[in-house]
Amino acid sequence: MEEAVRELRDRLGGLPTPAEAEDIWAEIWHQEAHNSTAIEGNTLVLQEVEKTVDPHPHATDLEGPGNFRRHEIARFPGGMKPPSWPEVDARIRSWLDRVAELQAKTDTPLAERLAVLHNDFEAIHPFLDGNGRTGRLVLSLLLGRLGYPPAIIYKRDRDAYLRAMRRADVGDPGLLGELIARSVTANLYRFVMPAVAGPVKLLPLPALATADLTENALRVAAMRGRLRAVKADDGTWRSSQKWVNDYTKSRYRRGRPA
């Protein structure tokens, strides 16, 4: 993740602004909203959207949107018990103090520190409802402010995500950090780098892969000399969208009579 982001910053000028890449950000946020709500069991058809804006059936007048809960939360299946509701305000203030230290230099990888913060937010469970969706949006907000693409926890990864959260509950955030790092890197390659680089700049093969032309297929073509590409000192291959387009046009013509 760090290497991919460093390449984005050093060679491609950093993340595109919303004005420069409106379609990229729209697709990322649509994917985030769809998958984040799907993790909670919603599909965002009209009936489900209506349900998400209805007040929680147990909410008091003081527990409207944006207000902290005034209910106790039952112990989660993994054993974690959120704090009593009078503690929520102080816990969130302490959590925000730790957020402010994210940019401090440390030997702990950023993805792991974000994993701890994300899990701690969910453990505080500050609201009566919507904590998972809010926590994942906050995670992407923190990433964006640090110059990283957002993370999307896909619904197909729901079980792995919940397992990682339970591991983090007992002091092992590594699995959750890995999941976050993979998500950020995938978004970087899928959405951001191709749009920022344009057709001629060299990119890692994952940023040029598609459903029909996988990273492995591109790597094999590069190794065989069929795809114009450059092998970096670290052993990774880089090509450009133009070179991939040229390869795509020629790959089905090989072996045909002139």
Secondary structure, DSSP 8 states (H G I E B T S, - for coil): -HHHHHHHHHHH-SS--TTT-HHHHHHHHHHHHHHHHHHTT---SHHHHHHHHS--TT--TT-STTS---S-----TTS-----GGGHHHHHHHHHHHHTTTTS--SS-HHHHHHHHHHHHHHH--SSS-HHHHHHHHHHHHHHHTT-------GGGHHHHHHHHHHHHTT--HHHHHHHHHHHHHHIIIIIHHHHHTTTS-EEGGGT--SSS-HHHHHHHHHTTSS--EE-TTS-EEE-HHHHHHHHHHHTTTTS--
